Amino acid sequence: MKPERIDEAATPIGGAQRRRFWSAEEKQKIVAETMAPGASMAEVARRHDVNPNLLFTWRRKARGKQAAEGRGAIELVPIVVTPEAAPPASRMEIVLVGGERILVGADVDAGALARIVKALSRR
C-alpha cells in the first residue's frame, strides 16, 4: 500500500490551498506594479491573488539584485560648503514695568544686562 502524498501547503478551512509558482518575468511585472506612484501593496496582491508578505519578499530580493548589479545604487552628489554669512546685527527691546526701554544688540553681555535691569527695576 502506497502512502498518501501530503500537500506542502496548509489546507485552510474554506477549502484546499495550492502552491503556485510564478516565472521571473511574472514576479518582475508584479513587483513593478507595486513600485508605481500611489500603488497599494494590498491592492496589487489581491489583483494577482498573491500574499502581500510574498510581494514584500519579492521586492526585497529585487532591490538586492539591483544593488548587486550596480543598478539602483545610491549616487553621491558633490557639495560645496561655504561659510555662513554673519546674521545682521539684531536688536532686542526690553520694556520695564515703569515704562523704561532698553535697546540691546544680540551680542550683549548677559551679566551686564542683568545688572542694568536690576538697577532700573529698583527705581
Summary of the structure (lengths in Angstrom):
residues: 123
radius of gyration: 34.6
end to end distance: 111.6
largest distance: 111.6
contacts: 204
relative contact order: 0.07
helix: 39%
strand: 8%
